[in-house]
Amino acid sequence: MLAIGRALMAWPRLILMDEPSMGLSPLLAQEVFGIIRKLNRELGITILLVEQNARMALSVASYGYIMEQGKVVLDREDAALIESEDVKEFYLGGHGADRKSFRNLKSYKRRKRWL
């Protein structure tokens, strides 16, 4: 939160954030993402957010990119990403009908499905 405050002192148009929830309790992470949402929606600051917690990141995003091995494999509006079956299965903990174990989820399968 201190880093966000320091960034705001410069009146930025763009803030880059890398893992703002890392090391925080779930309650504090929700508060930080609430602040991020306010900065974007009320102050009009563009935020480029890199986050491992896909569900939390998509809750504040207006557009999202999914990258695998340094390549963008999927990009859509936030609602379209959340509703995507592939995103649900691989990143949001959804259950596919034929999914029996984690071994079935190999990166080459994901790339083939998205390309």
PyMOL commands that set and color helices and strands:
alter all, ss='L'
color gray80, all
select helices_A, chain A and resi 2-8+26-43+54-60+78-83+85-90+102-104+107-114
alter helices_A, ss='H'
color red, helices_A
select strands_A, chain A and resi 14-18+46-50+63-68+71-77
alter strands_A, ss='S'
color yellow, strands_A
deselect
rebuild
show_as cartoon
